[in-house]
């Protein structure tokens, strides 16, 4: 499922620059950080820090591992990226300019399926209302096995019976 982009008033670069300058001790927006923001927001995928480093190297960008980890933390704090715990690793995805959605994660192949559900959203709003809870967002990850891995498992079982 492809989720539509949400209209935003600033580019990710401008929003990150604003975040850095609004800190108690303002920070400068470095060339490596600019390159990372442009690279990350030029495509939509779920990635971990190591994948990002490898993908940037393949694309010809030079960035240090320490800069990647520090900048990812700042991008999450700035509301541009969201952290997702998928298995043993921490993954990241766009948060800014992307609608609220949930995930299904296949434990066999690692596939991540994004989805939106008005029924889940309504249930969460109702729970918050009942408990007088002011929600600032949520992360739902359903873990299991995707359709392709299920089909492969069923085919293997049938072959084992022969």
N, C-alpha and C positions, 0 to 999 in steps of 0.2 A: 504494500500500500504506500503510495506516495502522498505525503502530507503537504498541504500548500503552505507557502511562506506567509508570514504575518507582516503586514506593513509596519515599518519602524521609522522613526524620525531622524535617526543618525546611522551612519555607516558603522560597522563593527570597529573600524580603526578610530573613528571620532569618539565613540562611546568609551573605548579603552583609554584613549588619551585623556578624556574627561575624568575617568576613574583615577588615573595616575596622578593628575594634578589636584584632585580633591582630597587626597590622602593627608593625614595630619602633617606628615613630612612629605611634601610633593616629590614625585619621582619623574624622571624624564622618560620619554618614549623612545627607546633605542631602535636602531635600524634592524637588529635581529628580532626584536619584539614585533615591529611593523611587518617584517617578512613572515613571521609565524602567523600573525593574525590574518594576513592576506592569504597565506597558504591554507590555513584551517578553514576559512570561510569561502574558499574558492570551490569547495566540494562539500557534500554532506555525507558523512559516514561516522560510524562509531570507531574510535581508535584509542589505543593506549599510548603511553609516552614513548615506548620503544618503537612502535609502529610509526609514530609521527617522525621520530628521528630518522628511521630508515627511509621513509617516503620522502622526506626533505632532502636527504643525501642523494637519492636516486634522481630527484628533480634538480639537483645541482646547487642546493642551498647548504651553506655551512653554518651550523649552530651548535653550541656546546650543550651537552646533556644537562648541566646545571641550569643553563638559561631556559631550556625547555621545561624542566620541572618547576622552576620558579615562576615562569610565565604562565604555565597551565594553572597553577594555584591562583595567580592574580586574575586570570580570565574567568575562573569560577567565582571568585569574590566579586568581580565586576558584573556578574550576571550574564556573561556572554556564553559560557559553557556550563554544562551540567555534568556532574560525576555520576557514573553508574557502576555499581559493583556487580560484575558479571563473572562468576567463578572466582578464581584466585586473584584476578587482576582488576585494577581500577581502569575503567574506560571513560571516555569523554564524548560528548555530543553537543551540537549547537543548542543553546537555550534562547539566545537573543534572535528574534526574527523567525521563530519556529513555534508552532502551537503546542499547547499542553498535550501530551500523549503518554502512552504506556508501552511496555515492551514484553515480548515473549522471547526467551533465550533458550536455544537448543543446547543441552549439555553434551551432545555427541559431536556435532559439527561446528558449534559456536555461532550459528546463524542467529541474527537478531531481527525480529519482526516488530515493527512499530504499528500501533493501532490507536484509534480513538474510540471511546465508548460513552455515549451520552448516559447510558444506564449507570455505569461506574461513577461518572462525574456527579450524577444526581444523588447516588447513594453516599458519596463522600460529602457532598454539600449538606445532606440531611444529617449525617452523623455529626458534622461540625455544628450544625444548628442545634441539635439536641444537647450537645455538650457545651454550648456557648463557646466554641473554639474558633479562633480566628486563624484560618489556614493561610499559609504563604506559598503553598505548593505541595506537591507530593511526587513520589517516585514509586511506581509499581512495576515489578519485574516478575513475570510468571516463568518459572523454570520447568523444563520438560524436554520433550522430544518433538522435533518438527516432522511434517508430513513425509518428507523425503527419507529421513532416517527411519521413520516408522515403517515405510514401504520396504526399505532394505532389510529391516529386521524380520518382517513377515516372510519375505522371499527366502531369506536364509533359513528360517524355521521350516518352511515347506521342503527345502532341499535336504535338511537334516532328517526328515521323515522318510526319505527315499532310501 
